[in-house]
Amino acid sequence: MITGIIFVILAYLTHWSLVCQSDEDKAIRRRNTVQELHNYFETAKNMSPRDKISGTAYHYEHEVDHNGKRKRVKRSSYEGEETFIYDKWLDQSEFPDIGPITKENPITIVAFTFECEPGDSYTAEELETFKSNYKSYVEQLDSNTGKFRHWIQVLVGSKSETFRTTFVKKNKKEEDDNNEDKDEKEQSENKEDKLEALDEDDSKHIFSVTGEGNFELPWYMNKTLLLFLNILCMSFLLKVMINIKAKKYHFVIKKLFFSDPRNPKKNYTFISNPVMPYMGPGRDQMPLVSSTQPTGVYARTNQTVVQKPFALADTFLEKNALISYFEDIKKHPDCQNY
């Protein structure tokens, strides 16, 4: 009986959380003016891109509980992250032109998504080299490693005074879980299956715009009413009405970053000041001797790099060589430093 009640409560809370994550809910909660929309865009446009990777290392130890039974306990020995270092970046975001607000369409729902990508094949190779070195470093710290997660920086907030940057997972599908042990992988997959619908696109930010002055919204666009019907799980028809009357737009905040082939970066914390590997109880195999040194080794493959003009970025293909637009991009009037 008690188990059934707990299950019903958890099912209701999960359903309620899912219901409150719709675009309509976010739009009604984040109503704002066209000026605030433009303020958000300018702030996001001037935000420098940040791309980082995080990882964990752990082992298992055996303990005896109060009943005298042996059990295996997971012990984490490392949780860390490292941000990729580049040289220049360029914003290529779409201006949010949404047109006028009318009584026929009293609210406009604007979705911003963030893209943070290498601007050329040389920078893409540098990013992959960075991730490979970091993963190799974490793998030497303990017997097992958790998922390596890829993060990008985005802008959140609905008013100028609440705008702030935060990191969100870039793409769940590209996370590497080959090094997870079986138990950890199963637990992680089960957990993510339950939460997947809650954050299908972490990089999407919903912003809504309404009229100014004496402009009044229809009765069904009241956030208190929407919250009340959400609690009763009866908000479907209300959201349909909101969706019919709302105009919807989607804009991309796009950042490209570039590395200088003449000055490849390797001054990362995990190289200059690495954490010493765990070598206590529960570790099956000892780490490589190189991982116990006061400074790490950054492995990089030497490859031919060819400089090309950025204006013709989609037309160049080079065999057995990487393309860099760095020399051209640093002359661009909108180019900014890391």
C-alpha positions as CSV (number, residue, x, y, z in Angstrom):
1,M,0.0,0.0,0.0
2,I,2.7,2.5,1.0
3,T,4.8,1.5,-2.0
4,G,1.9,2.2,-4.3
5,I,1.3,5.6,-2.8
6,I,4.9,6.5,-3.1
7,F,4.9,5.4,-6.7
8,V,1.8,7.4,-7.5
9,I,3.3,10.5,-5.9
10,L,6.6,10.1,-7.8
11,A,4.7,9.5,-11.1
12,Y,2.7,12.7,-10.5
13,L,5.7,14.8,-9.7
14,T,7.6,13.5,-12.8
15,H,4.5,14.2,-15.0
16,W,4.1,17.7,-13.5
17,S,7.8,18.5,-14.1
18,L,7.4,17.5,-17.7
19,V,4.3,19.5,-18.2
20,C,5.9,22.7,-16.8
21,Q,8.8,22.4,-19.3
22,S,6.8,23.2,-22.4
23,D,7.6,26.2,-24.6
24,E,4.2,27.7,-23.7
25,D,4.9,27.5,-20.0
26,K,8.3,29.1,-20.4
27,A,6.9,31.8,-22.6
28,I,4.1,32.8,-20.2
29,R,6.6,32.9,-17.3
30,R,9.2,35.0,-19.3
31,R,7.0,37.7,-20.8
32,N,9.0,40.7,-21.9
33,T,9.4,43.6,-24.3
34,V,11.0,43.9,-27.7
35,Q,13.7,46.1,-26.1
36,E,14.6,43.3,-23.6
37,L,14.7,40.8,-26.5
38,H,17.2,43.0,-28.3
39,N,19.2,43.5,-25.1
40,Y,19.4,39.7,-24.7
41,F,20.5,39.3,-28.3
42,E,23.3,41.9,-28.0
43,T,24.5,40.4,-24.7
44,A,24.5,36.9,-26.3
45,K,26.2,38.2,-29.4
46,N,29.1,39.8,-27.4
47,M,29.5,36.7,-25.2
48,S,32.7,34.8,-26.0
49,P,32.4,31.1,-26.8
50,R,33.6,28.6,-24.3
51,D,33.9,24.9,-25.0
52,K,34.9,22.5,-22.2
53,I,35.0,18.8,-21.3
54,S,34.5,17.2,-17.9
55,G,35.4,13.8,-16.6
56,T,35.4,11.6,-13.5
57,A,37.5,8.7,-12.2
58,Y,36.6,6.2,-9.5
59,H,37.2,2.7,-8.1
60,Y,35.3,0.2,-6.0
61,E,36.2,-0.9,-2.4
62,H,34.7,-3.8,-0.4
63,E,33.2,-3.0,3.0
64,V,31.2,-4.9,5.7
65,D,27.9,-3.4,6.6
66,H,26.2,-3.5,10.1
67,N,24.7,-6.9,9.2
68,G,28.1,-8.4,8.6
69,K,27.6,-8.6,4.8
70,R,30.3,-7.6,2.3
71,K,29.3,-5.0,-0.2
72,R,31.0,-3.1,-3.0
73,V,31.1,0.6,-2.6
74,K,32.0,3.1,-5.3
75,R,34.7,5.7,-4.3
76,S,35.2,8.7,-6.5
77,S,38.8,9.9,-6.7
78,Y,38.5,12.7,-9.3
79,E,35.9,15.1,-10.7
80,G,37.2,17.8,-12.9
81,E,36.9,19.8,-16.1
82,E,39.1,21.7,-18.6
83,T,38.2,24.5,-21.0
84,F,39.6,24.5,-24.6
85,I,41.9,27.5,-25.3
86,Y,41.8,29.1,-28.7
87,D,43.0,32.5,-30.1
88,K,40.2,34.3,-32.0
89,W,36.4,34.1,-32.3
90,L,33.7,35.4,-34.6
91,D,30.0,35.8,-34.0
92,Q,27.6,34.9,-36.9
93,S,24.3,35.1,-35.0
94,E,20.9,35.8,-36.6
95,F,19.3,39.1,-35.7
96,P,15.9,38.4,-34.1
97,D,13.5,40.3,-36.4
98,I,10.0,39.3,-35.2
99,G,7.8,42.1,-36.6
100,P,5.1,44.0,-34.7
101,I,3.0,42.7,-31.8
102,T,-0.7,42.7,-32.7
103,K,-4.0,41.9,-30.9
104,E,-4.4,38.9,-33.3
105,N,-1.1,37.6,-32.1
106,P,-0.6,39.1,-28.7
107,I,2.5,37.1,-27.8
108,T,5.5,36.0,-29.7
109,I,7.6,33.0,-28.6
110,V,11.2,33.2,-29.5
111,A,13.6,30.3,-29.2
112,F,17.3,30.9,-29.2
113,T,19.7,27.9,-29.7
114,F,23.5,28.2,-29.2
115,E,26.1,26.8,-31.6
116,C,29.8,26.9,-30.7
117,E,32.0,25.3,-33.3
118,P,35.6,25.3,-34.6
119,G,35.8,27.7,-37.6
120,D,38.2,25.5,-39.7
121,S,39.6,22.0,-39.9
122,Y,42.8,22.9,-38.1
123,T,40.9,24.2,-35.0
124,A,38.6,21.1,-35.2
125,E,41.7,18.9,-35.1
126,E,43.1,20.9,-32.1
127,L,39.8,20.5,-30.3
128,E,39.9,16.7,-30.8
129,T,43.5,16.6,-29.7
130,F,42.6,18.5,-26.6
131,K,39.7,16.1,-25.7
132,S,41.9,13.1,-26.5
133,N,44.7,14.3,-24.2
134,Y,42.3,15.1,-21.4
135,K,40.6,11.7,-21.6
136,S,44.0,9.9,-21.6
137,Y,44.9,11.9,-18.5
138,V,41.7,11.0,-16.6
139,E,41.9,7.3,-17.6
140,Q,45.3,7.1,-15.7
141,L,43.8,8.5,-12.5
142,D,41.9,5.4,-11.3
143,S,40.6,2.0,-12.3
144,N,37.4,3.4,-14.0
145,T,36.2,6.5,-15.6
146,G,32.7,7.9,-15.9
147,K,31.2,9.6,-19.0
148,F,33.2,12.5,-20.5
149,R,30.7,15.3,-21.0
150,H,31.1,18.1,-23.6
151,W,29.8,21.6,-22.5
152,I,29.3,24.9,-24.2
153,Q,28.5,28.3,-22.7
154,V,25.0,29.8,-23.2
155,L,23.2,32.9,-21.9
156,V,20.1,32.6,-19.7
157,G,17.7,35.0,-18.1
158,S,14.7,37.0,-19.2
159,K,15.6,40.5,-18.1
160,S,18.8,42.5,-18.4
161,E,19.5,42.4,-14.7
162,T,19.1,38.6,-14.7
163,F,21.2,37.7,-17.8
164,R,24.0,35.3,-16.8
165,T,26.2,32.7,-18.5
166,T,26.1,29.1,-17.7
167,F,27.3,25.8,-19.2
168,V,25.0,23.2,-20.7
169,K,25.7,19.8,-22.3
170,K,26.4,20.2,-26.0
171,N,25.3,16.8,-27.3
172,K,24.5,13.7,-25.3
173,K,25.0,11.4,-28.2
174,E,28.6,12.3,-28.7
175,E,29.6,11.5,-25.1
176,D,32.1,8.7,-24.9
177,D,31.1,6.0,-22.4
178,N,33.4,3.2,-23.7
179,N,35.5,3.3,-20.5
180,E,32.6,2.9,-18.1
181,D,32.3,-0.4,-16.3
182,K,29.1,-2.3,-16.9
183,D,27.3,-1.4,-13.6
184,E,28.1,2.3,-14.0
185,K,26.9,2.3,-17.6
186,E,23.6,0.6,-16.8
187,Q,22.9,3.0,-13.9
188,S,23.8,6.0,-16.1
189,E,21.6,4.9,-19.0
190,N,18.6,4.2,-16.8
191,K,18.9,7.6,-15.1
192,E,19.3,9.4,-18.4
193,D,16.3,7.6,-19.9
194,K,14.1,9.0,-17.1
195,L,15.5,12.5,-17.5
196,E,15.8,12.7,-21.2
197,A,12.5,14.4,-21.8
198,L,13.3,17.1,-19.2
199,D,16.2,18.5,-21.2
200,E,15.9,17.4,-24.8
201,D,17.8,20.5,-25.9
202,D,19.7,22.1,-23.1
203,S,21.1,24.8,-25.4
204,K,17.6,26.2,-26.2
205,H,16.5,29.3,-24.4
206,I,12.8,30.5,-24.6
207,F,12.0,34.2,-24.7
208,S,8.6,35.7,-25.2
209,V,7.6,39.2,-26.3
210,T,4.3,41.0,-25.6
211,G,3.0,44.5,-26.3
212,E,4.0,47.5,-24.2
213,G,1.9,50.2,-22.3
214,N,-1.8,49.4,-22.0
215,F,-1.5,46.3,-24.1
216,E,-3.5,43.5,-22.4
217,L,-3.1,39.8,-22.9
218,P,-6.1,37.4,-23.3
219,W,-7.4,35.8,-20.1
220,Y,-6.0,32.4,-21.1
221,M,-2.4,33.8,-21.1
222,N,-2.5,34.3,-17.3
223,K,0.5,32.5,-15.7
224,T,-1.4,31.9,-12.4
225,L,-4.2,30.1,-14.3
226,L,-1.7,28.1,-16.3
227,L,0.1,27.0,-13.1
228,F,-3.2,26.1,-11.4
229,L,-4.2,23.9,-14.4
230,N,-0.7,22.4,-14.6
231,I,-1.1,21.2,-11.0
232,L,-4.4,19.6,-11.9
233,C,-2.9,18.2,-15.1
234,M,-5.6,19.9,-17.1
235,S,-3.6,22.5,-19.0
236,F,-3.6,20.9,-22.4
237,L,-6.4,22.9,-24.0
238,L,-5.1,26.1,-22.5
239,K,-1.7,25.5,-24.1
240,V,-3.4,24.7,-27.4
241,M,-5.2,28.1,-27.3
242,I,-1.9,29.9,-26.5
243,N,-0.1,28.0,-29.3
244,I,-2.7,29.0,-31.8
245,K,-2.5,32.7,-31.0
246,A,1.3,32.9,-30.6
247,K,3.8,33.6,-33.4
248,K,6.9,31.5,-33.1
249,Y,10.5,32.2,-34.2
250,H,13.7,30.4,-33.9
251,F,17.1,32.1,-34.1
252,V,20.7,30.7,-33.7
253,I,23.4,32.3,-31.6
254,K,26.4,31.0,-33.6
255,K,30.0,31.3,-32.5
256,L,33.1,30.2,-34.5
257,F,36.5,30.0,-32.8
258,F,39.9,29.7,-34.4
259,S,43.3,28.5,-33.3
260,D,46.7,29.9,-34.4
261,P,48.8,27.2,-36.1
262,R,51.9,29.1,-35.3
263,N,51.1,29.0,-31.6
264,P,49.5,25.7,-30.7
265,K,48.2,25.6,-27.1
266,K,49.1,23.1,-24.5
267,N,49.2,25.1,-21.2
268,Y,46.3,23.4,-19.7
269,T,45.9,22.8,-15.9
270,F,45.9,19.0,-16.3
271,I,49.3,19.3,-18.0
272,S,51.0,22.0,-15.9
273,N,49.5,20.9,-12.5
274,P,48.1,17.4,-12.9
275,V,46.3,15.5,-10.1
276,M,48.3,12.5,-8.9
277,P,46.7,9.1,-9.7
278,Y,44.9,7.1,-7.0
279,M,47.0,4.1,-6.0
280,G,45.3,2.8,-2.9
281,P,42.9,-0.1,-2.1
282,G,40.5,-1.0,-4.9
283,R,42.8,-0.1,-7.8
284,D,43.5,-3.1,-9.9
285,Q,46.3,-1.9,-12.2
286,M,48.9,0.7,-11.4
287,P,49.1,3.8,-13.6
288,L,51.8,4.6,-16.1
289,V,54.9,6.1,-14.7
290,S,54.5,9.2,-16.9
291,S,51.2,10.0,-15.2
292,T,52.9,10.3,-11.8
293,Q,55.2,13.1,-12.9
294,P,54.8,16.8,-11.7
295,T,54.0,17.9,-15.3
296,G,52.1,16.0,-18.0
297,V,52.8,15.3,-21.6
298,Y,50.6,16.8,-24.3
299,A,50.5,14.5,-27.4
300,R,50.0,16.2,-30.7
301,T,50.4,14.9,-34.3
302,N,52.3,17.1,-36.6
303,Q,50.3,17.8,-39.8
304,T,50.6,20.2,-42.7
305,V,48.4,23.3,-42.4
306,V,47.4,25.4,-45.3
307,Q,46.1,29.0,-44.9
308,K,43.0,30.0,-46.9
309,P,40.7,33.0,-47.1
310,F,37.6,32.8,-44.8
311,A,35.3,34.3,-47.4
312,L,35.7,31.1,-49.5
313,A,35.3,28.7,-46.5
314,D,32.9,26.3,-48.1
315,T,34.9,25.8,-51.4
316,F,38.3,24.5,-50.2
317,L,39.2,20.9,-49.8
318,E,42.8,19.9,-49.2
319,K,44.2,16.3,-49.3
320,N,46.6,15.4,-46.5
321,A,46.5,18.9,-45.1
322,L,44.4,20.9,-42.6
323,I,42.9,24.2,-43.5
324,S,43.3,27.3,-41.3
325,Y,41.5,30.7,-41.8
326,F,43.4,32.2,-38.9
327,E,45.6,34.7,-40.8
328,D,42.6,36.0,-42.7
329,I,40.1,35.9,-39.8
330,K,42.3,38.0,-37.5
331,K,41.9,40.9,-40.0
332,H,38.1,40.7,-39.8
333,P,36.6,43.9,-38.1
334,D,34.3,41.8,-35.9
335,C,37.0,39.3,-34.8
336,Q,37.7,39.2,-31.1
337,N,40.3,37.6,-28.8
338,Y,39.8,34.6,-26.5
